[in-house]
Amino acid sequence: MKLGIDFGTTRTIVALVDRGNYPVVTFIDHRGDAVDHVPSVVARVGDELVFGFDALKAADEGSALVRSFKRQLASGSVVAGSVVDIDGVRVTLLDLVTGFLATLAEALRSSSNVSRILADGEVLQAVVAVPAHAHSAQRFLTLEGFRGAGFEVVGMLNEPSAAGFEFTHRQPRSVNRKRTRVVVYDLGGGTFDASLVRVDDLSHEVVSSIGINRLGGDDFDEALVGLALDAAGGAGDLPDRDLATLRDQCRAAKESLAPQTKRMALDVATTPVLVAVDDFYRATAPLVDASLAALEPLLGGLDADQLEAAEVAGIYLVGGASGLPLVARVLRERFGRRVHRSPHPAASTAIGLAIAADAASGFDLTDRLSRGFGVFRELDSGAGLSFDVLLDRDQRVSPDADVVVTRRYKAAHNVGVFRFVEHSALGVAGEPTGDVVPLGEVRVPFAHSLRDGRDLAGVEVHRTDDGPLMEERYTIDRHGIITVRITDLGDGWSQEDSLGR
């Protein structure tokens, strides 16, 4: 069975490849109702963790519910062994993600509308998504989580790139020879991403992507929580459980907002309060403004009149949080009638992923890395550093091929010290700036006498005059995972390291 799976911060949505159609899978929740998602939540029951609908049921029975754990994947310091605390249970982040996705796989097989057509032991093939701005560790943890849960991952796309597929599949007449570009504005539960996509019939090329790893619906919820607490006279000693209940109320109130809504009724513990929608919009306007500021590089400062004359078919609003009326209103004020909202904003990415999973669809994609990759190198026996850009953030990538970069040089030191980073931008002097994520330090024994397995951390770096000819070979695979192999071209000795794991 071929699926598109959008592992979301608040909800995980699955779309099915079904003879040229891409319906959203429905699940039976803990109350027996059919819903179009599995909640991305976890709770503790005894010494065990439960996920999805089981976690909601546990919360009804008194357990503490942990939402939005996916946001921890975006941390710049995260690795596969990073440990998180879930109501007193310590678990690695990879095991947490794998546990949730294993619950998703079981739900597909036992309590979804596709369970009846799934044969026993049938492989669940999936194209999955990550934020456009996701760093290598985030991509690796997502990929390994799906694999560990029993899915066969046949592709990994950036979220707004997948939503671009859904736009052209749903609105093929919007793109023509005159208007060949689509801007995907993807505001989800935890992240904001945007991509400028050039479309030629069924061929899609991502021109550029941007993203903010911590901007999404959760932040709008917290703004409403703050307004409710203020209306009730402050947080005081509000117990954690009452605060969690209020947060759930705020999320539901936000998601049910209509353009004509004037006030939202909430309960802060036993105190009923009313929050004016205008106050909520004023409090969250800076969040929308932050997304627009991030969008600027893709649009080049275009306003509504210029957008009408440009080669832009539209700005496509996807992601659950883009359903907030304020978002569409602010973008339409700026960009006019070319702002379109997906009829299924929360499911757009999953549908696009299902289209990508369907070889018969004819759609193809050339994407961009969206994050640069480089290395700080030792100079003058460690007295200085230089930065070498290995892959630019606009490097083209394909779901079907690896990207390879090589460097060759005569080693000038006894030990090579490589400090790898990903970055969102470069400064005027070519140094990494913006969102810089360390990928780890790799030490390589250039001197033959040091290739005995010893720990090189304590070896003093010094210059040599007779170093070997070395080759660095960097491979970024179709999932965005980077591997470096450093080889002595004289005798064939080599060392390989996977970065960001």
Secondary structure, DSSP 8 states (H G I E B T S, - for coil): -EEEEE--SSEEEEEE-BTTB--B--EE-TTS-EES-EE-EEEEETTEEEEHHHHHHHHHTT--EEE-GGGGGG-TT--TT-EEEETTEEEEHHHHHHHHHHHHHHHHHHSBTTGGG--TT--EEEEEEE-TT--HHHHHHHHHHHHHTTEEEEEEEEHHHHHHHHHHHH-GGG--SS--EEEEEEE-SS-EEEEEEEEETTEEEEEEEEEETT-SHHHHHHHHHHHHHHHTT--TT--HHHHHHHHHHHHHHHHT--TT--EEEEEETTEEEEEEHHHHHHHHHHHHHHHHHHHHHHHTT--HHHHHHTTEEEEEEESGGGGSHHHHHHHHHHHGGGEEE-SSTTTHHHHHHHHHH-GGG--EEEEE--SEEEEEEEETTTTEEEEEEEE-TT-EEBTTB-EEEEEEEE--BSEEEEEEEEESEE-TTS-EESS-EEEEEEEEE-SGGG-SS--GGGS---B-SS--EEEEEEEE-TTS-EEEEEEETTT--EEEEEET-
